Amino acid sequence: MAFQIPKAITPQEVAAQLKQGKQLFLLDVREDAEWVEGHVQGAKHIPLGQLMERVTELPVSQEIIVMCRSGNRSGLACELLHEKGFPIVNMTGGLGSWTDYDQLVR
């Protein structure tokens, strides 16, 4: 049976919450080269391949919004983190669907 991500959010919803000043913990699991091309300001960068080695860098009591380019790697990261007891939310569509370019660092 496939893992069902308990909670999801769209890039537009994340952008709107950031514009409202909401403090979000954003985790970007893309590779280094993708991160350098552009990322959401304030996001924590841990490539998916390093995630389990660096899990201690993540908050256990704050919701973690996980993002990647399309939503596939973030879905896998959500599965791994959910198994460890982290409160996770998958950003569906990924940064490929991000439309508020003012919030991206390039």
C-alpha positions in Angstrom: 0.0 0.0 0.0 1.4 3.4 -1.0 2.2 6.0 1.7 -0.5 8.7 1.9 0.9 12.1 2.9 -1.3 13.3 5.7 -1.2 17.0 4.7 -0.5 19.0 1.6 -0.2 22.7 0.6 0.2 24.4 -2.7 3.0 26.9 -3.6 0.4 29.6 -3.8 -0.8 28.9 -0.3 2.7 29.0 1.0 3.5 32.3 -0.7 0.3 33.8 0.7 1.2 32.7 4.2 4.7 34.2 3.9 3.3 37.5 2.6 1.0 37.6 5.7 4.1 37.3 7.8 3.5 33.8 9.1 6.6 32.0 10.3 6.9 28.8 8.4 9.6 26.1 8.5 10.4 25.4 4.9 12.6 22.4 3.9 14.0 22.3 0.4 15.2 18.8 -0.5 16.5 19.7 -4.0 20.2 19.2 -5.0 22.8 21.9 -4.5 22.8 23.1 -8.2 19.0 23.5 -8.1 19.2 25.4 -4.8 21.7 27.9 -6.3 19.4 28.5 -9.3 16.7 29.8 -6.9 15.0 29.0 -3.6 12.4 30.5 -1.3 13.9 33.0 1.1 14.4 31.6 4.6 14.1 27.9 3.5 16.4 25.3 5.1 18.3 23.3 2.4 19.0 19.6 2.9 19.3 17.6 -0.3 17.2 14.4 -0.1 20.2 12.2 -0.2 21.5 13.8 3.1 18.2 14.0 4.9 18.5 11.1 7.2 22.1 12.1 8.2 20.9 15.6 9.0 17.5 15.0 10.6 18.7 16.5 13.9 18.7 19.9 12.1 14.9 19.8 11.9 12.4 20.9 14.5 10.3 18.1 16.1 7.5 20.4 17.4 7.0 22.7 14.4 5.2 21.8 11.1 7.7 21.3 8.3 6.7 22.2 4.8 8.8 20.1 2.4 9.5 21.2 -1.1 11.4 20.2 -4.2 11.1 21.0 -7.9 7.9 19.1 -8.7 6.7 17.5 -5.5 8.0 14.0 -6.0 11.2 14.2 -3.9 9.4 16.1 -1.3 6.8 13.4 -1.1 9.5 10.8 -0.5 11.1 13.1 2.1 7.7 13.4 3.8 7.4 9.7 4.0 10.9 9.4 5.6 10.2 12.2 8.0 6.7 11.0 8.9 8.2 7.6 9.9 10.5 9.5 12.3 7.5 11.3 13.8 8.0 14.7 12.3 4.9 16.9 11.5 5.2 17.3 7.8 3.3 18.9 4.9 4.1 18.3 1.2 4.2 21.3 -1.1 2.5 19.8 -4.1 3.6 21.0 -7.5 7.0 22.0 -6.1 8.9 25.1 -7.0 8.1 24.4 -10.7 4.6 25.7 -9.8 5.8 28.7 -7.7 4.5 32.0 -9.2 5.5 34.6 -6.6 9.0 35.3 -7.8 9.5 38.2 -5.4 10.0 35.6 -2.6 12.7 33.6 -4.5 16.4 34.2 -3.9 18.5 33.8 -7.0 
